[in-house]
Amino acid sequence: MSDFLNRWFQLEQHQTSVKQELVAGLTTFLAMAYIIVVNPNILAISGMDAGAVFVATCLAAALGSALMGLLANYPIAMAPGMGLNAFFTFTVVGTMGYTWQVALGCVLWSGVIFFLLSLCRLRSWLINTMPTSLKTAIAAGIGLFLAMIALQNAGVIVNNEATLVSLGSVGSTEVLLTLLGFLVIIALYHRQLPAAIIIGVLLVTVVAWMLGKVQFQGVLSTPPSLAPTLAQLEWRAILDLTLLPVILSFVLVDLFDTSGTLIAVSRQAGLLDEQGHLPRADQAMLADSSATIAGAVMGTSTTTSYIESGAGVAVGGKTGLTALTTAVLFVLALFFSPLAQMIPPYATAPALLFVAVMMLSALKSVPWDDLTEYAPVVLTAIIMPLSFSISDGIAVGFISYVLIKILTGQHQHVPLSVWVIASCFVLKYSFL
């Protein structure tokens, strides 16, 4: 078996070993295991069955990670993406009023479009021509959006008729536990502990149980049924013109999220070629889009590459065996559903808030010496949380970028891809 794995994943060529890859896979899993708790909690708000979403999350993560390892031979794991699940629940279902079945249909078709873009090489054109400032704007805006959700779930921010929002009861148990979890995650992550996020979530849950706030439901059991969400999506979503901006938003966020993660983790692992390009990028993108399609059919939001894969790379992961190991661990996680179901929203709030902090770090790459570049970034980042819509934030970002460049006489510097996407959003607000 060791010889087979060595040949299949080219372990000697990458100067690694089976043991090193297995340890890296376990490290990656611990770094991103929080998603099996957070994702069901978020999607359940849309009306989906939490148990079925738990199963779909584990299976989509396992399938995506396995495909990434086997097809592209990269140490990059996959799972339903943070931010995209919030967009699914709070914008498409919550604000726009569509059913979760329709939202799943949008996820499916975004995966199909992503798959086709990967096949015909349009993906690389979009990635290479899109201004860095707009890519950064999307990441930062989603970060603020997640922060808003986390603070609401914890009761730190509450509704206020006069000012829209205001500070909640900071002395409440829920708020104090959220603060505890967040500080623990920060402290552990600073000490480079891969399982920092899941430890923070579990710590808050244990303390809440000791205080009588949650009921212990066990640790192990047979997986819940997938039937409530399996193949329940609305297949005809692509025929509704009002949903095209939603599908486009899913595609754009997944495209930039996956591309950024692939480049960042591959650079860390020393996998980029001499020109700084990513070998087998097409296979990696096909793995990503295939997992999104399968995940939508099973019952979860968009599956994407995880930046937490860098934790596995940091301990020596260099090949797809790392991702395959993570995939196996997600399958084993299926049997821990009682533990996942007893975790309250204020225990997952620290994880959301921490992810938001990490995403906002992308702002360091914004060209702050060019007003025409950073103004759209600021608009995008502000609009997303305040409108409670990732789609509207992206739209404002692209449209404002084009208009600012036109008014400052720099329209010739606007890439064709930005013109096309901005035009689609203008049509949406004009006629749909």
C-alpha positions, 0 to 999 in steps of 0.5 A: 500500500505504501508503494502504491500511494508513493507512486500515485501521489508522487511522494518521493518527488515531492520529498514527503512520506505517507506518515507526513501526509497523514499527519497533515491531513489530520491537521487540516481536518482539525482546522476546518472541522468547525464547518460541520457544526456551523454550516447546519446551524446557518442553513437550518435558519432557511428552513432546511433540516439540520440533520440532513445538512450535517450529512450533506456537509460531511459528504460534500467535504469528503467528495470535494477533498477526495477529488482535489487529491485524486485529480489535481494531487494538491494538499487542499481540502474542500467543504461548504464555504463560509460566506456563501452559506450566509448568502444562501440563508440570509440573502436568497432565502431571508431577504429575497424570499425564495425557498431553500429549494430554489436557493439550492437550484441556484447553487447547482447552476452556479456549479454547472457554470463554474464547471463550463468556465473551467472546461473552456478556459474562461475561468483564467480570463476572468481571474487574470483580468479582474482588478485585485481591488474588486477581488479584495472588496468581495472578501472584505465585504463577506467578512463584515457580513459574517461579523454582523451575523455572528454579533446578532447570533450572540446578542451583541447587536440587537434591533433598534427602531430608532437606529436600526441596530444597537448594543445588546445586553453585554452582561448576558451569559450568551454574550460573555460566552461568545466573547470567551470563545472568540478570545480562546480562538485568537489565543490558540490560533496565535500559538499556531494550534490547528484546532483553535476554532473547533476547540473554541466552539466546543469549549463554549458548548461545554461551559453552556452545558455546565450552566444548564443552557444546553442538553447533552445528547450524546457523542456518537450515533448513526448518521441522520437521514439525508432524505429531507434535502436529497435532490429537493432542489428546484432544477428550473432555477436557471429559467427564472431571469430574476435569479441570474444575478444570484447565480452570478454572485455564487459563481463570482464568490466561488471563483475568487475564493477558490482561486485565491486559496489555490494560489496561496496554499500552493505557494506555501507548499512550493507547488507553483512553477517558475512563472508563478503559475499553478500546474493542474489548475484546471483539474483543481477547478473541475474538482471544485465545481463538481463538488458544488454540483454534488453538494447542491443535489445532496443539500448544502450550499456552495462547496469551495477550497479552504484556506485552512488547508494551509495548516496541513501544509505547514506541518508538511503536506505537499500532495493529494494524500493530505486532501484524501486523508481529510476526506476520510476524516469527514466521512468518519465525522458523520457519526458525531451528529449528536455532538454537532446538534447540541451546539448553540448559535452563540457557540458558533458565533465566535467561529464566524467572528474569527473567520470574519477577522481573517477575511478582513485581513485581505484589505492590506492588499488594497492600493490605498494610494489610488482613490479610484481603486479603494473607493469601490472597495469601501462601498462594497464592504459597507453595502454587504453587511448594511444591505444584508446582501452579498449580491447587492454588495458585489453589484455596487462594487462593480458598477461603482468601479466602472462609473468612477473610472469613467468620471476620472477619465480612466475608462480605458483601464476597465477590463472587459470582464468588469464591463460585462459583469457590471452591465449584468447588474445594471440590467438586473436593477433596471428590468428584473 
